[in-house]
């Protein structure tokens, strides 16, 4: 990562630090329900490990998760008034004082504003989103499918075919209807699962969906087995209002 010479990124057992951060977010989403608290030993370990990835996508997802969890789930109002401002201040500090985060976000915004730069060989997540949306307009209903040749019309991959925005990549491959169905089922799975752990399952389902979409913005994760399992989760759980799990 550019501008990151002072930091060593923690990739854990995964292919890169951003991937490790994404799976730590999943672990945190489940453990917040299981332990029904934020500051537990496991959650603190997850959060500290996630911070050491120095992944902008994972850190953005963490900030959003803590903010939403502190605002809508925490029962202790005093605790809520501490954690929410702290997340806001840390997010602001991370953007303004940690130069590598600010540089990456500013560069993404620049690419997004200047559509002509979508032909640049640098495949930023915003650039990936723009070129993906160009393809999506051509195949909005059924998508291009998973096959590389069907999407790009050739068999050899170059930097121009590289994509790192998991949301738009998934949208292009499968089309708008399956895209909605897939993420609606992930939300429903968390909604059903959280019914035994919180009195606000619908809110937690929405929080989980927002957080997962945020980590997918910079990682092509949604065809991996863990996320496919989330898609099927609601099929194995009772509906809210029925018997406990």
Beta strands, then each sheet from edge to edge (+ up, - down):
end
